[in-house]
Amino acid sequence: MTDVVDVATRSRMMAGIQGKNTKPELLIRKALHARGFRFRLHVKELPGKPDLVLPKYRALIFIHGCFWHGHACRYFKVPQTRPEFWLEKIGKNQSRDSLQEDALKVMGWRVLIVWECAVRSMRKEKSSLLVDLIVSWLKNGSEYFQIDENIVEPGSSLSN
């Protein structure tokens, strides 16, 4: 299938996609800051440049876009244009994420992955459940946790 826009327009659209300070990231930063948490942003010395670094809790938070990191949710769909390219690119992103998470764990950091779908669910429901889960994880001391839309929905269970 051919693209619905010309090459120059598609290039401009893709170049406009941000890697940091995204809407989901800003939403979580604002909510955590309002609850008294202080953090550093995009620390270059750490593998993967985590979105939020909370040294007091020895914790890192990555806010992953479902498309770019290949999350198995309704927001990830392989584009029909050049699917091989996209599958390879997203596969490399996933491999890189895994290596970086392993390196961070070896360094003694705790890692939390918050998926874009969880943030979207939170915004749609106007719920503070996502932030409550993040705060709970920060305080309970578990090494690794992922939050996606299935965990944020009311009535779902909390599991690592």
Backbone bond lengths (Angstrom), bond angles and torsions (degrees), N, CA, C in turn:
res aa  C-N    CA-C-N  psi(-1)  N-CA   C-N-CA  omega(-1)  CA-C   N-CA-C  phi
1 M - - - 1.452 - - 1.522 108.97 -
2 T 1.310 116.57 137.30 1.454 120.34 179.58 1.523 110.18 -83.97
3 D 1.297 114.61 157.34 1.459 120.72 -179.42 1.524 109.93 -70.51
4 V 1.327 116.36 149.88 1.461 120.96 -178.61 1.525 112.48 -82.05
5 V 1.348 116.46 -11.84 1.467 120.14 177.25 1.530 108.43 -124.44
6 D 1.318 116.45 161.76 1.467 119.78 -179.60 1.531 110.36 -73.62
7 V 1.312 116.78 166.84 1.459 123.41 -174.64 1.529 111.79 -59.36
8 A 1.320 117.88 -42.68 1.472 120.93 -178.85 1.530 111.11 -64.32
9 T 1.313 116.87 -41.83 1.460 120.87 179.23 1.518 110.63 -65.54
10 R 1.329 116.91 -44.59 1.471 120.88 178.73 1.519 109.84 -61.18
11 S 1.316 117.69 -42.60 1.458 121.87 179.43 1.529 110.84 -60.91
12 R 1.328 116.26 -44.93 1.463 121.06 178.46 1.526 110.78 -62.48
13 M 1.339 116.77 -41.28 1.465 121.01 179.62 1.528 110.91 -63.71
14 M 1.321 116.94 -45.17 1.463 120.49 -178.49 1.530 111.34 -68.14
15 A 1.328 116.95 -35.40 1.465 120.57 179.05 1.525 111.78 -66.79
16 G 1.309 117.00 -23.36 1.460 121.37 -179.09 1.517 114.44 -81.16
17 I 1.323 117.08 -6.33 1.464 120.20 -179.67 1.521 109.03 -76.67
18 Q 1.323 115.80 127.11 1.451 121.30 -175.78 1.514 111.65 -84.65
19 G 1.319 115.89 150.98 1.455 121.65 175.36 1.512 112.31 -100.82
20 K 1.318 116.40 -21.06 1.465 120.17 177.42 1.525 108.63 -143.89
21 N 1.318 114.52 166.13 1.467 122.29 -176.02 1.536 111.20 58.41
22 T 1.321 115.63 40.27 1.456 120.89 177.72 1.527 109.58 -77.17
23 K 1.315 117.11 166.92 1.469 120.48 179.57 1.526 112.06 -58.47
24 P 1.349 119.27 -46.91 1.468 117.95 178.33 1.528 112.52 -60.39
25 E 1.323 116.13 -39.93 1.460 120.06 179.67 1.530 111.01 -64.26
26 L 1.313 116.94 -46.25 1.463 120.43 -179.88 1.526 111.95 -62.46
27 L 1.315 116.76 -37.80 1.459 121.46 179.14 1.531 111.04 -62.85
28 I 1.318 116.52 -46.19 1.467 120.24 179.74 1.525 111.05 -68.62
29 R 1.318 117.29 -41.68 1.469 120.26 177.84 1.513 111.11 -58.43
30 K 1.316 116.28 -46.14 1.465 120.69 -178.65 1.532 111.09 -62.62
31 A 1.338 116.25 -43.34 1.465 120.53 -178.71 1.532 111.52 -66.29
32 L 1.335 117.51 -42.86 1.461 120.10 179.40 1.529 111.29 -67.69
33 H 1.315 116.40 -40.59 1.457 120.07 178.55 1.527 110.50 -62.20
34 A 1.328 117.07 -40.21 1.463 121.29 178.86 1.529 111.83 -63.07
35 R 1.326 116.28 -26.48 1.469 120.58 178.73 1.525 112.28 -91.18
36 G 1.314 116.98 7.77 1.450 120.89 173.76 1.517 116.17 94.92
37 F 1.309 118.56 4.48 1.465 121.07 179.35 1.523 109.55 -82.84
38 R 1.328 114.90 138.05 1.456 120.32 176.89 1.517 108.00 -117.42
39 F 1.323 115.98 143.30 1.454 120.30 -171.84 1.506 110.37 -152.51
40 R 1.330 114.46 166.01 1.455 121.76 172.53 1.519 107.51 -106.23
41 L 1.321 116.10 157.02 1.463 121.33 -177.18 1.526 111.34 -113.51
42 H 1.334 116.09 136.16 1.469 123.38 169.18 1.531 113.11 46.31
43 V 1.319 116.25 56.48 1.464 121.74 -178.66 1.523 109.49 -69.47
44 K 1.321 115.75 114.09 1.461 121.86 -173.94 1.522 113.04 -68.14
45 E 1.326 117.49 -23.90 1.464 120.74 -177.85 1.521 112.60 -74.34
46 L 1.323 118.22 -15.22 1.464 121.52 -178.90 1.528 110.54 -98.79
47 P 1.331 117.34 143.17 1.464 120.21 177.99 1.534 111.14 -56.92
48 G 1.319 116.01 131.82 1.460 121.25 177.94 1.518 115.63 83.67
49 K 1.327 117.37 -3.75 1.468 121.56 -177.78 1.530 110.95 44.01
50 P 1.339 117.79 71.43 1.469 120.97 -176.16 1.529 112.06 -53.64
51 D 1.333 115.49 147.28 1.461 120.41 -179.34 1.525 111.08 -64.23
52 L 1.322 116.61 -42.27 1.464 121.43 178.74 1.523 109.12 -131.97
53 V 1.315 116.42 134.82 1.456 122.05 176.57 1.521 107.47 -122.39
54 L 1.329 115.50 121.58 1.461 121.31 179.96 1.531 108.08 -114.27
55 P 1.346 117.78 86.51 1.462 121.21 -174.90 1.530 113.47 -58.03
56 K 1.313 117.47 -35.61 1.468 121.86 -179.25 1.529 111.05 -57.96
57 Y 1.312 116.92 -34.76 1.463 122.58 -178.58 1.526 112.27 -101.69
58 R 1.322 116.51 0.91 1.477 123.11 -176.05 1.527 109.19 51.30
59 A 1.349 114.14 45.38 1.463 121.10 -172.85 1.525 111.31 -128.37
60 L 1.336 114.13 148.34 1.462 122.25 177.88 1.514 108.92 -127.12
61 I 1.327 116.15 143.74 1.460 120.41 177.52 1.525 108.47 -124.53
62 F 1.332 114.50 125.70 1.458 121.71 172.49 1.518 107.24 -107.70
63 I 1.314 117.55 133.11 1.456 121.84 175.55 1.528 105.77 -110.97
64 H 1.333 114.46 104.23 1.461 121.38 -173.18 1.521 111.98 -95.21
65 G 1.334 115.28 135.58 1.455 120.75 170.75 1.524 108.80 -76.03
66 C 1.315 116.48 132.89 1.473 120.77 -175.90 1.525 112.33 -60.69
67 F 1.318 117.93 -38.14 1.465 119.75 -179.96 1.524 110.87 -69.47
68 W 1.312 117.87 -53.15 1.461 121.67 -171.46 1.511 113.19 -67.36
69 H 1.346 117.56 -24.02 1.460 120.61 -178.71 1.526 112.08 -110.58
70 G 1.339 117.03 8.41 1.455 121.93 172.35 1.516 115.19 64.21
71 H 1.321 116.92 42.19 1.470 120.12 179.56 1.526 110.84 -72.89
72 A 1.315 116.20 138.37 1.471 121.29 -178.55 1.529 109.85 -80.20
73 C 1.322 115.79 74.51 1.460 120.80 178.70 1.526 108.64 -141.79
74 R 1.310 115.40 -178.92 1.472 119.03 -176.19 1.530 113.60 -69.48
75 Y 1.326 118.12 -13.99 1.460 120.45 -178.57 1.527 113.29 -90.22
76 F 1.334 116.61 -4.78 1.460 119.22 177.55 1.524 109.38 -105.11
77 K 1.307 114.80 121.52 1.454 121.46 176.01 1.524 107.41 -142.42
78 V 1.311 115.99 130.92 1.464 120.21 -179.84 1.530 107.80 -69.38
79 P 1.336 117.18 126.43 1.460 119.47 178.31 1.528 111.73 -60.23
80 Q 1.308 116.61 146.35 1.459 120.77 179.18 1.525 111.66 -76.44
81 T 1.307 116.76 -23.44 1.452 121.00 176.64 1.530 108.68 -86.15
82 R 1.306 117.15 121.09 1.467 123.92 178.48 1.534 113.13 55.06
83 P 1.324 117.84 54.50 1.474 119.89 -177.66 1.532 113.35 -60.28
84 E 1.342 118.04 -34.59 1.465 120.28 -179.96 1.531 110.38 -62.00
85 F 1.329 116.30 -43.98 1.457 121.42 178.59 1.522 110.56 -58.34
86 W 1.338 116.21 -48.39 1.461 120.61 -175.99 1.525 111.68 -67.62
87 L 1.326 117.43 -40.61 1.464 119.90 178.92 1.529 110.83 -63.94
88 E 1.333 116.70 -39.21 1.463 119.86 177.31 1.528 110.78 -66.00
89 K 1.330 116.21 -45.62 1.470 120.85 -178.91 1.529 111.33 -61.00
90 I 1.318 116.65 -47.48 1.461 120.94 -178.74 1.522 110.48 -68.27
91 G 1.326 117.35 -36.29 1.463 120.90 175.67 1.527 111.81 -61.42
92 K 1.327 116.59 -41.36 1.467 120.44 176.63 1.526 110.88 -64.66
93 N 1.333 117.09 -39.96 1.465 120.46 177.01 1.527 110.41 -59.69
94 Q 1.343 116.82 -44.67 1.458 121.06 -179.39 1.532 111.20 -64.41
95 S 1.325 117.14 -41.64 1.470 120.66 178.12 1.522 110.70 -62.85
96 R 1.326 115.58 -44.96 1.467 120.77 179.01 1.530 110.30 -61.88
97 D 1.330 117.27 -43.41 1.475 121.10 178.39 1.526 110.41 -57.29
98 S 1.314 116.45 -46.34 1.465 121.56 -178.02 1.530 111.40 -62.36
99 L 1.325 116.88 -45.42 1.471 120.66 178.54 1.526 111.35 -62.71
100 Q 1.324 116.52 -41.37 1.457 120.12 -179.42 1.529 111.14 -67.15
101 E 1.332 116.96 -41.43 1.468 120.33 178.38 1.525 110.35 -61.90
102 D 1.331 117.39 -42.91 1.466 121.35 178.60 1.527 110.32 -61.60
103 A 1.322 117.04 -44.67 1.467 121.13 -179.85 1.526 110.81 -62.51
104 L 1.309 116.83 -40.63 1.467 120.81 179.90 1.526 111.41 -66.43
105 K 1.327 116.69 -39.63 1.473 120.47 177.90 1.523 110.65 -63.63
106 V 1.346 116.46 -40.65 1.466 120.93 178.12 1.531 109.73 -62.43
107 M 1.317 116.94 -34.25 1.464 121.87 179.54 1.537 112.02 -77.03
108 G 1.330 116.79 -4.20 1.462 120.12 177.69 1.516 115.45 93.17
109 W 1.314 117.74 12.80 1.463 121.31 179.40 1.518 110.25 -91.41
110 R 1.307 115.68 147.22 1.460 122.55 171.76 1.528 106.92 -93.35
111 V 1.341 116.97 142.49 1.462 120.68 -172.90 1.530 110.89 -123.47
112 L 1.319 115.01 130.24 1.468 122.24 174.39 1.519 107.72 -120.61
113 I 1.336 115.61 130.16 1.457 121.64 174.42 1.522 106.95 -108.82
114 V 1.324 116.74 122.39 1.460 121.58 174.56 1.523 106.19 -111.19
115 W 1.327 115.58 120.78 1.461 120.43 -178.62 1.520 110.69 -86.10
116 E 1.313 114.69 147.18 1.470 122.30 178.98 1.527 111.69 -52.42
117 C 1.335 118.02 -37.20 1.473 120.80 -178.61 1.520 111.08 -63.62
118 A 1.332 118.45 -32.02 1.462 121.46 177.58 1.526 110.47 -67.65
119 V 1.323 115.82 -40.69 1.465 120.26 179.71 1.533 109.89 -67.52
120 R 1.332 115.77 -40.67 1.470 119.18 177.58 1.526 110.99 -62.27
121 S 1.336 117.18 -41.70 1.467 120.62 178.60 1.515 110.42 -62.82
122 M 1.331 116.15 -41.64 1.459 120.82 179.98 1.525 110.56 -62.28
123 R 1.330 116.29 -44.46 1.465 119.97 -179.12 1.519 111.19 -65.33
124 K 1.342 116.51 -39.71 1.459 120.76 -177.81 1.525 110.71 -67.17
125 E 1.338 116.47 -41.69 1.467 121.35 -177.94 1.527 112.08 -84.06
126 K 1.327 116.28 -8.31 1.466 121.71 -174.88 1.537 110.01 52.20
127 S 1.318 113.86 47.04 1.458 121.71 -173.76 1.519 110.67 -109.61
128 S 1.318 116.00 149.88 1.461 120.43 174.77 1.523 110.49 -100.50
129 L 1.335 117.34 10.04 1.459 121.30 -178.27 1.525 112.23 -58.29
130 L 1.307 118.07 -41.26 1.467 120.98 179.85 1.523 110.58 -60.18
131 V 1.301 117.17 -47.35 1.470 120.65 -179.20 1.528 109.64 -66.07
132 D 1.334 116.98 -37.57 1.465 120.37 176.06 1.527 110.78 -59.96
133 L 1.343 116.85 -41.89 1.467 121.01 178.36 1.525 111.49 -64.11
134 I 1.327 116.16 -41.93 1.467 120.23 179.45 1.529 110.12 -63.32
135 V 1.324 116.61 -46.51 1.462 121.47 179.92 1.527 110.07 -61.45
136 S 1.327 116.60 -43.32 1.461 120.91 178.79 1.523 110.53 -60.71
137 W 1.333 117.21 -44.27 1.454 120.60 178.83 1.529 111.25 -63.18
138 L 1.324 116.88 -42.03 1.458 120.00 -179.93 1.526 111.17 -59.44
139 K 1.315 116.16 -39.18 1.460 120.64 -175.10 1.529 113.93 -85.95
140 N 1.354 118.03 -23.71 1.467 118.17 -173.97 1.519 114.43 -85.03
141 G 1.309 118.12 -16.76 1.455 120.47 173.40 1.514 117.35 85.83
142 S 1.337 120.34 8.35 1.462 119.33 178.35 1.530 109.61 -69.55
143 E 1.340 115.38 149.80 1.462 120.85 -171.75 1.525 113.97 -73.74
144 Y 1.344 116.85 -37.52 1.460 119.86 -173.16 1.526 109.47 -145.56
145 F 1.340 115.33 141.42 1.459 119.30 179.14 1.522 108.64 -156.47
146 Q 1.327 116.07 147.42 1.470 122.11 174.37 1.522 107.80 -125.50
147 I 1.320 115.27 139.32 1.456 120.20 176.37 1.522 107.99 -121.98
148 D 1.337 115.88 123.15 1.460 120.29 174.79 1.521 108.90 -128.61
149 E 1.329 116.23 -174.93 1.463 119.79 -174.33 1.516 113.04 -61.72
150 N 1.333 118.82 -26.79 1.460 121.72 179.87 1.522 112.06 -68.89
151 I 1.316 117.16 -30.16 1.462 120.81 179.89 1.523 110.77 -83.68
152 V 1.324 117.88 -30.52 1.459 121.39 -176.05 1.524 112.50 -78.86
153 E 1.338 116.97 -24.23 1.460 119.16 -178.11 1.517 110.31 -66.14
154 P 1.354 117.99 138.95 1.457 121.78 179.56 1.531 110.42 -56.41
155 G 1.334 115.62 139.79 1.453 120.83 178.36 1.518 114.43 87.59
156 S 1.331 117.71 -3.72 1.454 119.57 179.80 1.525 109.51 -86.28
157 S 1.315 115.87 162.65 1.468 119.54 -177.10 1.523 110.21 -97.74
158 L 1.298 114.83 154.42 1.461 122.19 177.10 1.524 107.69 -92.33
159 S 1.315 117.44 122.00 1.460 119.96 177.07 1.516 109.85 -146.16
160 N 1.323 115.74 149.85 1.472 120.70 177.66 1.490 110.63 -84.94
